[in-house]
Amino acid sequence: MSDPSPSASRPITLCVNGRNLSACAEPRVNLADFLRHELGLTGTHVGCEHGVCGACTVQIDGHSARSCLMLAVQAQGKRIRTIEGLADEQGRWHPVQEAFRELHALQCGFCTPGVLMSVVELLENNADPNEEQIRDVLSGHLCRCTGYQNIVRAVQKAAALMRASSHAHE
Protein backbone atom coordinates (compact mmCIF):
# COMPACT_ATOMS: atom_id res chain seq x y z
CA MET A 1 0.00 0.00 0.00
CA SER A 2 1.45 3.38 -0.95
CA ASP A 3 1.55 6.51 1.21
CA PRO A 4 -1.26 8.98 0.62
CA SER A 5 -0.49 12.01 -1.50
CA PRO A 6 1.01 14.89 0.51
CA SER A 7 -1.99 17.03 -0.49
CA ALA A 8 -4.64 14.39 0.29
CA SER A 9 -7.24 15.34 2.87
CA ARG A 10 -6.75 13.86 6.29
CA PRO A 11 -9.29 13.24 9.03
CA ILE A 12 -8.93 15.58 12.01
CA THR A 13 -10.66 15.28 15.37
CA LEU A 14 -10.67 18.22 17.76
CA CYS A 15 -12.45 19.03 20.97
CA VAL A 16 -14.14 22.30 19.98
CA ASN A 17 -16.09 24.15 22.64
CA GLY A 18 -16.37 20.95 24.65
CA ARG A 19 -17.54 18.75 21.78
CA ASN A 20 -15.49 16.26 19.80
CA LEU A 21 -15.79 17.21 16.14
CA SER A 22 -14.24 15.54 13.11
CA ALA A 23 -13.78 16.57 9.50
CA CYS A 24 -11.21 16.21 6.76
CA ALA A 25 -8.67 18.84 5.76
CA GLU A 26 -5.86 19.13 3.28
CA PRO A 27 -2.50 19.59 5.04
CA ARG A 28 -2.23 23.19 3.73
CA VAL A 29 -5.53 24.41 5.27
CA ASN A 30 -5.12 26.68 8.27
CA LEU A 31 -7.13 26.24 11.45
CA ALA A 32 -9.18 29.42 10.89
CA ASP A 33 -10.42 28.21 7.51
CA PHE A 34 -11.04 24.71 8.89
CA LEU A 35 -13.15 26.09 11.75
CA ARG A 36 -15.12 28.34 9.41
CA HIS A 37 -15.57 26.18 6.32
CA GLU A 38 -15.47 22.60 7.58
CA LEU A 39 -16.99 22.99 11.06
CA GLY A 40 -19.29 25.96 10.33
CA LEU A 41 -17.92 28.06 13.22
CA THR A 42 -17.93 31.40 11.44
CA GLY A 43 -17.40 33.54 14.55
CA THR A 44 -13.66 33.22 14.06
CA HIS A 45 -12.81 35.97 11.58
CA VAL A 46 -9.92 36.06 9.13
CA GLY A 47 -8.35 39.46 8.59
CA CYS A 48 -4.71 39.80 7.60
CA GLU A 49 -3.87 36.08 7.28
CA HIS A 50 -0.41 36.87 8.73
CA GLY A 51 -1.13 36.75 12.48
CA VAL A 52 -0.90 40.52 12.87
CA CYS A 53 -4.49 41.71 13.29
CA GLY A 54 -5.70 39.19 15.90
CA ALA A 55 -9.16 38.73 14.35
CA CYS A 56 -8.66 34.96 14.11
CA THR A 57 -7.67 34.47 17.76
CA VAL A 58 -9.03 31.33 19.43
CA GLN A 59 -7.90 29.45 22.51
CA ILE A 60 -5.89 26.29 21.94
CA ASP A 61 -5.45 24.16 25.05
CA GLY A 62 -6.34 27.22 27.13
CA HIS A 63 -4.02 29.72 25.45
CA SER A 64 -4.84 32.43 22.93
CA ALA A 65 -3.44 31.70 19.48
CA ARG A 66 -3.77 33.00 15.95
CA SER A 67 -5.70 30.33 14.08
CA CYS A 68 -4.52 31.67 10.71
CA LEU A 69 -0.96 30.70 11.61
CA MET A 70 -1.67 27.10 12.57
CA LEU A 71 -2.44 24.33 10.15
CA ALA A 72 -5.61 22.42 10.91
CA VAL A 73 -3.69 19.12 10.93
CA GLN A 74 -1.48 20.52 13.72
CA ALA A 75 -4.57 20.93 15.88
CA GLN A 76 -5.35 17.19 15.87
CA GLY A 77 -6.43 16.21 19.40
CA LYS A 78 -6.24 19.76 20.77
CA ARG A 79 -8.89 21.57 22.82
CA ILE A 80 -10.12 24.57 20.84
CA ARG A 81 -12.35 27.28 22.25
CA THR A 82 -13.95 29.74 19.85
CA ILE A 83 -16.24 32.71 20.36
CA GLU A 84 -19.18 30.31 19.98
CA GLY A 85 -18.00 28.54 23.14
CA LEU A 86 -18.04 31.52 25.51
CA ALA A 87 -21.72 31.42 26.47
CA ASP A 88 -22.68 28.90 29.16
CA GLU A 89 -24.81 25.78 28.63
CA GLN A 90 -28.00 27.81 29.17
CA GLY A 91 -26.94 30.32 26.51
CA ARG A 92 -26.09 33.10 28.98
CA TRP A 93 -23.31 35.29 27.72
CA HIS A 94 -19.89 35.26 29.32
CA PRO A 95 -19.31 38.31 31.59
CA VAL A 96 -16.83 39.65 29.04
CA GLN A 97 -19.47 39.54 26.30
CA GLU A 98 -22.00 41.20 28.60
CA ALA A 99 -19.57 43.97 29.59
CA PHE A 100 -18.64 44.65 25.96
CA ARG A 101 -22.32 44.96 25.04
CA GLU A 102 -23.19 47.14 28.00
CA LEU A 103 -20.25 49.54 27.57
CA HIS A 104 -20.43 49.74 23.77
CA ALA A 105 -16.94 48.28 23.40
CA LEU A 106 -17.55 47.17 19.84
CA GLN A 107 -18.70 48.82 16.70
CA CYS A 108 -18.36 46.88 13.47
CA GLY A 109 -17.59 43.72 15.45
CA PHE A 110 -15.02 42.27 13.08
CA CYS A 111 -12.18 42.25 15.61
CA THR A 112 -14.42 41.50 18.59
CA PRO A 113 -14.32 37.66 18.63
CA GLY A 114 -10.52 37.62 18.67
CA VAL A 115 -10.35 40.38 21.28
CA LEU A 116 -12.81 38.52 23.49
CA MET A 117 -10.83 35.29 23.31
CA SER A 118 -7.64 37.04 24.43
CA VAL A 119 -9.44 39.01 27.14
CA VAL A 120 -11.09 35.87 28.52
CA GLU A 121 -7.68 34.21 28.79
CA LEU A 122 -6.31 37.29 30.56
CA LEU A 123 -9.15 37.33 33.10
CA GLU A 124 -9.01 33.58 33.69
CA ASN A 125 -5.35 34.02 34.67
CA ASN A 126 -5.51 37.46 36.31
CA ALA A 127 -8.70 38.36 38.17
CA ASP A 128 -7.75 42.02 38.58
CA PRO A 129 -5.51 43.24 35.76
CA ASN A 130 -4.39 46.85 35.74
CA GLU A 131 -4.86 49.10 32.71
CA GLU A 132 -1.31 48.49 31.49
CA GLN A 133 -1.84 44.70 31.52
CA ILE A 134 -5.15 45.09 29.69
CA ARG A 135 -3.62 47.35 27.05
CA ASP A 136 -0.74 44.90 26.64
CA VAL A 137 -3.20 42.14 25.71
CA LEU A 138 -5.14 44.50 23.46
CA SER A 139 -1.94 45.50 21.66
CA GLY A 140 -2.15 42.19 19.81
CA HIS A 141 -5.44 43.23 18.19
CA LEU A 142 -6.16 45.81 15.53
CA CYS A 143 -9.46 47.65 15.90
CA ARG A 144 -10.24 50.39 13.42
CA CYS A 145 -13.49 51.54 15.02
CA THR A 146 -13.42 51.91 18.78
CA GLY A 147 -10.28 53.74 19.86
CA TYR A 148 -9.95 51.06 22.58
CA GLN A 149 -11.19 53.27 25.49
CA ASN A 150 -14.50 51.46 25.90
CA ILE A 151 -12.76 48.12 25.38
CA VAL A 152 -10.48 48.83 28.35
CA ARG A 153 -13.49 49.88 30.45
CA ALA A 154 -15.36 46.73 29.42
CA VAL A 155 -12.44 44.50 30.43
CA GLN A 156 -12.30 46.24 33.81
CA LYS A 157 -16.06 45.76 34.26
CA ALA A 158 -15.87 42.11 33.18
CA ALA A 159 -13.08 41.53 35.69
CA ALA A 160 -15.24 42.99 38.45
CA LEU A 161 -18.22 40.87 37.36
CA MET A 162 -16.11 37.72 37.33
CA ARG A 163 -14.63 38.48 40.75
CA ALA A 164 -18.11 39.11 42.18
CA SER A 165 -19.37 35.87 40.64
CA SER A 166 -16.48 33.83 42.06
CA HIS A 167 -17.06 35.33 45.53
CA ALA A 168 -20.76 34.48 45.30
CA HIS A 169 -19.88 30.82 44.64
CA GLU A 170 -17.54 30.55 47.63
Phi, psi and chi 1 to 4 in degrees:
 res  aa     phi    psi   chi1   chi2   chi3   chi4
   1 MET       -  132.9 -179.9  169.1 -148.0      -
   2 SER   -88.7  159.5   64.7      -      -      -
   3 ASP   -68.5  147.7  -71.4  -28.9      -      -
   4 PRO   -66.4  155.3   19.2  -25.6      -      -
   5 SER   -56.9  144.0  154.8      -      -      -
   6 PRO   -59.7  -23.0  -15.4   21.7      -      -
   7 SER   -99.0    2.3   63.2      -      -      -
   8 ALA   -68.2  141.7      -      -      -      -
   9 SER   -61.7  145.3  -71.8      -      -      -
  10 ARG  -125.6  144.5  -68.8  168.4  170.2   69.7
  11 PRO   -71.3  139.4   22.9  -28.1      -      -
  12 ILE  -130.9  134.2  -58.2  169.7      -      -
  13 THR  -121.5  127.2  -59.0      -      -      -
  14 LEU  -128.7  156.2  -43.9  165.4      -      -
  15 CYS   -98.2  102.6 -179.6      -      -      -
  16 VAL  -109.5  118.7 -178.2      -      -      -
  17 ASN    52.8   39.2  -58.7  -34.7      -      -
  18 GLY    85.5    1.0      -      -      -      -
  19 ARG  -119.8  136.4  -64.6  178.9   35.6 -135.9
  20 ASN   -76.6  122.9  -73.6  -33.4      -      -
  21 LEU  -127.1  143.0  -60.4  175.6      -      -
  22 SER  -130.3  146.3  -63.3      -      -      -
  23 ALA  -163.7  172.5      -      -      -      -
  24 CYS  -104.9  146.8  -70.7      -      -      -
  25 ALA  -145.3  144.0      -      -      -      -
  26 GLU   -70.3  149.5  -68.2 -179.7   17.9      -
  27 PRO   -58.1  -22.3  -24.8   33.1      -      -
  28 ARG   -87.4   -6.0   63.6 -177.0  177.4   83.1
  29 VAL   -78.9  129.9  171.9      -      -      -
  30 ASN   -80.3  164.6   67.4   39.1      -      -
  31 LEU   -63.0  -38.4 -179.8   58.3      -      -
  32 ALA   -58.9  -48.4      -      -      -      -
  33 ASP   -66.1  -37.2  -71.9  -20.7      -      -
  34 PHE   -62.4  -46.5 -179.1   75.3      -      -
  35 LEU   -60.8  -44.8  -68.8  168.5      -      -
  36 ARG   -72.4  -50.5  -68.9 -179.3   58.4   78.8
  37 HIS   -91.6  -32.5  -57.6  -65.4      -      -
  38 GLU   -93.7  -36.1  -61.6  -56.4  -39.6      -
  39 LEU  -103.3   -6.6  -60.1 -178.1      -      -
  40 GLY    72.3   19.7      -      -      -      -
  41 LEU   -95.8   83.2  -62.1  168.5      -      -
  42 THR   -85.5    4.0   57.8      -      -      -
  43 GLY   -70.0  -25.7      -      -      -      -
  44 THR   -77.2  118.0  -60.2      -      -      -
  45 HIS   -98.1  151.2  -65.4  159.5      -      -
  46 VAL  -113.8  120.5  178.7      -      -      -
  47 GLY  -109.1  -86.6      -      -      -      -
  48 CYS   -83.0  -22.5   68.5      -      -      -
  49 GLU    62.2   21.4  -61.4 -174.2   64.2      -
  50 HIS  -130.2    7.0  -63.1  -73.5      -      -
  51 GLY    78.3   12.0      -      -      -      -
  52 VAL   -92.3  -40.5  175.9      -      -      -
  53 CYS   -82.3  -25.7   72.7      -      -      -
  54 GLY    83.9   -2.1      -      -      -      -
  55 ALA   -62.0  -28.2      -      -      -      -
  56 CYS   -93.4   12.8   68.6      -      -      -
  57 THR   -64.6  130.2  -58.3      -      -      -
  58 VAL  -130.7  175.3  -62.0      -      -      -
  59 GLN  -104.6  131.3  -70.6 -179.4    0.5      -
  60 ILE  -119.3  117.1  -58.6  172.2      -      -
  61 ASP    50.0   40.3  -69.6  -22.6      -      -
  62 GLY    87.4    2.3      -      -      -      -
  63 HIS  -123.2  138.5  -59.2  -74.4      -      -
  64 SER   -62.9  138.6  -63.0      -      -      -
  65 ALA  -152.7  150.7      -      -      -      -
  66 ARG   -81.0  113.4  -54.8  -64.7 -159.9 -107.5
  67 SER   -75.0  -12.7   61.2      -      -      -
  68 CYS   -77.9  -15.9   74.6      -      -      -
  69 LEU   -98.5   -1.9  -64.3  178.8      -      -
  70 MET  -115.4  135.1 -179.2  177.9 -156.4      -
  71 LEU   -74.5  145.0  -63.7  172.3      -      -
  72 ALA   -58.2  -39.4      -      -      -      -
  73 VAL   -64.5  -24.8  -65.4      -      -      -
  74 GLN   -73.2  -17.2  -67.7  174.1  -59.6      -
  75 ALA   -89.4   -0.2      -      -      -      -
  76 GLN   -47.2  125.4  168.8   65.2   35.4      -
  77 GLY    78.1   -0.4      -      -      -      -
  78 LYS   -83.9  159.1  -55.8  -88.4 -173.0 -158.6
  79 ARG   -93.2  119.4  -71.6  180.0  -60.4  108.7
  80 ILE  -114.8  133.5  -50.1  -65.7      -      -
  81 ARG  -121.9  125.0 -171.5  176.5 -173.9 -167.3
  82 THR  -112.9  175.4   68.9      -      -      -
  83 ILE   -55.8  -32.7 -170.3   71.0      -      -
  84 GLU   -65.7  -17.9  -68.9   90.9  -11.7      -
  85 GLY   -97.0    7.5      -      -      -      -
  86 LEU   -79.9  -36.4  -73.3 -173.1      -      -
  87 ALA   -65.9  153.5      -      -      -      -
  88 ASP   -79.8 -180.0   67.8   15.4      -      -
  89 GLU   -60.4  -26.9  -63.5   80.7   28.9      -
  90 GLN   -87.6    1.3  -70.4   75.5   38.1      -
  91 GLY    86.3    6.5      -      -      -      -
  92 ARG   -74.9  136.0  -72.0 -175.3  -58.9 -100.8
  93 TRP   -64.2  151.5  -77.4    1.2      -      -
  94 HIS   -64.7  148.5 -170.6  -78.3      -      -
  95 PRO   -54.1  -31.2  -25.8   33.3      -      -
  96 VAL   -67.0  -43.2  172.6      -      -      -
  97 GLN   -62.0  -44.1  -68.6  171.4  -61.0      -
  98 GLU   -62.4  -44.1 -165.6   57.5   49.3      -
  99 ALA   -65.1  -40.6      -      -      -      -
 100 PHE   -62.6  -40.9  -91.2   60.8      -      -
 101 ARG   -65.4  -49.2 -177.9 -161.9   58.4   79.1
 102 GLU   -63.5  -38.0 -175.4  178.1  -39.0      -
 103 LEU   -99.4   13.9  -64.9  176.8      -      -
 104 HIS    53.7   48.9  -51.0  -71.6      -      -
 105 ALA   -90.3   16.6      -      -      -      -
 106 LEU  -145.0  153.5   58.3  102.2      -      -
 107 GLN  -125.7  -82.6  -72.7 -178.3   26.1      -
 108 CYS   -72.3  -27.8   82.8      -      -      -
 109 GLY    87.6   -3.1      -      -      -      -
 110 PHE   -64.1  -43.5 -169.1   81.0      -      -
 111 CYS   -82.1  -17.1   68.0      -      -      -
 112 THR   -56.2  -46.7  -54.4      -      -      -
 113 PRO   -57.0  -44.0  -26.2   36.1      -      -
 114 GLY   -65.9  -42.5      -      -      -      -
 115 VAL   -59.6  -46.6  170.0      -      -      -
 116 LEU   -60.6  -40.6  -68.3  176.7      -      -
 117 MET   -64.7  -39.3  -62.2  -47.0  -64.5      -
 118 SER   -69.9  -40.7  -69.1      -      -      -
 119 VAL   -66.0  -40.4  166.1      -      -      -
 120 VAL   -60.7  -44.0  166.3      -      -      -
 121 GLU   -60.5  -45.1  179.8 -169.8    6.2      -
 122 LEU   -54.8  -51.0  168.5   67.3      -      -
 123 LEU   -72.2  -25.3  -62.9 -179.7      -      -
 124 GLU   -72.1  -23.1  -73.0  175.0  -14.6      -
 125 ASN  -105.5  -14.7  -67.7  -58.1      -      -
 126 ASN  -146.6  101.2 -178.4   -8.5      -      -
 127 ALA   -69.0  -17.6      -      -      -      -
 128 ASP  -143.9   66.8 -165.8   13.1      -      -
 129 PRO   -70.9  147.9   28.9  -35.4      -      -
 130 ASN   -85.1  173.4   62.4   36.4      -      -
 131 GLU   -60.6  -38.0 -175.1  172.2  -23.2      -
 132 GLU   -63.0  -41.6 -178.7 -179.2  -14.8      -
 133 GLN   -66.6  -39.4  -68.0  165.9  -39.9      -
 134 ILE   -64.1  -48.0  -66.1  167.5      -      -
 135 ARG   -64.2  -31.1  -72.2 -171.6  179.6  -82.1
 136 ASP   -63.1  -45.1 -176.1   55.1      -      -
 137 VAL   -64.5  -42.4  167.0      -      -      -
 138 LEU   -67.7  -21.3  -64.6  177.9      -      -
 139 SER   -63.9  -16.3   71.9      -      -      -
 140 GLY   -87.7    9.9      -      -      -      -
 141 HIS  -133.3  132.4  -64.9  -86.6      -      -
 142 LEU   -96.3  124.3  -62.9  177.5      -      -
 143 CYS  -126.3  122.8  176.4      -      -      -
 144 ARG   -92.4   -7.3  -65.6  176.5  155.2 -144.1
 145 CYS  -106.7  -41.0  -57.7      -      -      -
 146 THR   -91.2  -26.3   66.3      -      -      -
 147 GLY    77.1    1.2      -      -      -      -
 148 TYR    72.8  -16.6  -63.0   94.7      -      -
 149 GLN   -59.1  -49.9  -62.3  -63.7   21.5      -
 150 ASN   -70.2  -26.3  -74.4   -7.7      -      -
 151 ILE   -65.5  -45.8  -66.4  175.3      -      -
 152 VAL   -60.0  -45.5  171.5      -      -      -
 153 ARG   -61.3  -40.0  -72.3 -174.9 -161.8  107.9
 154 ALA   -65.9  -38.8      -      -      -      -
 155 VAL   -64.8  -41.9  174.5      -      -      -
 156 GLN   -62.6  -42.1  -68.4  167.1  -30.3      -
 157 LYS   -65.9  -43.5  178.7  169.3 -178.8   99.5
 158 ALA   -61.3  -39.9      -      -      -      -
 159 ALA   -60.9  -44.1      -      -      -      -
 160 ALA   -64.1  -41.8      -      -      -      -
 161 LEU   -62.3  -42.6  -70.3  170.3      -      -
 162 MET   -68.5  -38.3  -69.6  171.9   70.1      -
 163 ARG   -64.8  -43.2  -74.5 -168.9  -52.3  -86.9
 164 ALA   -63.4  -40.1      -      -      -      -
 165 SER   -65.8  -40.9  175.6      -      -      -
 166 SER   -69.6  -33.6   70.2      -      -      -
 167 HIS   -69.0  -34.0  -67.7  -40.1      -      -
 168 ALA   -67.6  -27.2      -      -      -      -
 169 HIS   -90.9    0.3  -69.5   99.7      -      -
 170 GLU   -84.5      -  -70.1  177.4   -6.6      -
